[in-house]
Amino acid sequence: MLTALAGLVAGALSMAAGEYVSVSSQADTEQADLSRERGELATQPVAEHKELAAIYEGRGLTPSLAAEVATKLMVHDALGTHARDELGITEFSLARPLQAALASAASFAAGAALPLLVVLLLPLTAVVPATIGASLVLLAALGALAARLGGARPARGALRVTFWGAVAMGVTALIGRLFGTVV
């Protein structure tokens, strides 16, 4: 039991660390983009105004209205406007490494709970097929739920997640067999 719990904790920590590193890299890129934009606004305000106006023209505004909107928004919050409309960075979409790491760890632990229960409750002879089955059922349920929450067809989400989960399990088992670690 302690081995299974240790595996769950190790897996959750591994997922959290990977997510933290990945999202931290994204946050670094965002900060570099904002810093570069801040410098351009300070040294090339006319060019930055034209760039913003061109974005608004591309969205359907007339040239004169686009220039007026760019002027008003730059007076209000030049960096925020360029971050949003040029770089696609908003307060809502800003990378948050710690939040992503915690969500990843929690998701891993929640997803591992059912297979872990199967391992702990069933006799050793039934563990492998029952764990595979329980994992596939859980993947299908989570895929359907995610699709439904996103407004997509649940069956399609369930099939996609279950298929790729089964592929990942199969490849993992094959590699284990090749290295003699399958029990």
C-alpha positions, -999 to 999 in steps of 0.1 A, spaced: 0 0 0 28 24 9 44 16 -25 13 25 -44 8 57 -23 45 66 -29 39 61 -67 9 84 -66 28 111 -48 58 107 -71 37 108 -102 18 139 -89 51 157 -81 66 147 -114 36 161 -133 37 193 -111 74 198 -118 70 194 -155 40 217 -157 58 243 -136 89 243 -158 68 244 -190 45 272 -178 75 291 -163 90 291 -198 58 305 -212 57 332 -185 94 341 -193 84 345 -230 54 367 -221 76 389 -198 102 392 -226 75 402 -251 61 428 -227 95 442 -220 103 445 -257 69 461 -263 75 485 -234 108 496 -250 92 500 -285 64 521 -270 91 544 -254 113 547 -284 89 543 -314 55 555 -303 44 566 -338 53 532 -353 35 515 -325 4 536 -330 4 527 -367 8 491 -359 -21 491 -335 -43 511 -360 -34 485 -387 -46 457 -364 -80 475 -360 -82 481 -397 -77 443 -402 -106 437 -379 -129 459 -401 -126 495 -388 -121 523 -413 -86 538 -413 -98 570 -395 -117 551 -369 -89 526 -364 -64 555 -358 -88 572 -334 -94 540 -314 -56 533 -313 -50 569 -300 -76 566 -273 -66 532 -261 -29 541 -261 -36 572 -240 -56 550 -216 -32 520 -213 -7 517 -242 12 486 -229 -20 468 -219 -36 476 -253 -6 463 -272 -3 433 -249 -39 423 -256 -43 433 -293 -9 427 -307 6 400 -285 -26 382 -274 -17 385 -237 -45 393 -212 -47 391 -175 -70 361 -179 -45 342 -202 -13 352 -184 8 321 -176 7 312 -139 33 284 -132 24 277 -96 -13 275 -104 -6 252 -133 17 229 -112 -9 226 -85 -37 218 -110 -15 192 -127 -6 175 -94 -43 174 -83 -54 161 -117 -28 134 -116 -38 123 -81 -75 124 -89 -70 103 -121 -48 78 -103 -72 73 -74 -95 47 -92 -66 26 -106 -49 28 -72 -81 15 -54 -82 -14 -79 -46 -23 -71 -53 -21 -34 -86 -40 -33 -83 -68 -58 -62 -100 -57 -29 -99 -75 -41 -121 -103 -69 -97 -113 -49 -64 -108 -35 -59 -143 -67 -65 -164 -89 -47 -138 -65 -17 -137 -65 -15 -175 -103 -17 -176 -109 8 -148 -84 32 -163 -101 30 -197 -135 35 -182 -122 65 -162 -105 80 -193 -138 76 -213 -158 93 -185 -132 122 -182 -130 126 -219 -168 129 -222 -170 153 -193 -142 175 -207 -159 176 -241 -193 184 -226 -178 212 -205 -162 225 -237 -194 224 -257 -183 195 -279 -199 161 -284 -191 139 -253 -188 107 -274 -161 122 -295 -142 134 -265 -146 100 -248 -134 81 -278 -104 104 -284 -91 103 -248 -98 65 -244 -80 57 -277 -49 78 -269 -49 65 -233 -50 29 -246 -22 37 -271 -1 51 -242 -8 21 -220 1 -3 -249 34 15 -257 43 16 -220 36 -21 -216 56 -29 -248 86 -9 -235 82 -27 -202 82 -61 -218 112 -52 -240 132 -43 -209 119 -72 -188 101 -50 -163 65 -63 -168 52 -84 -139 
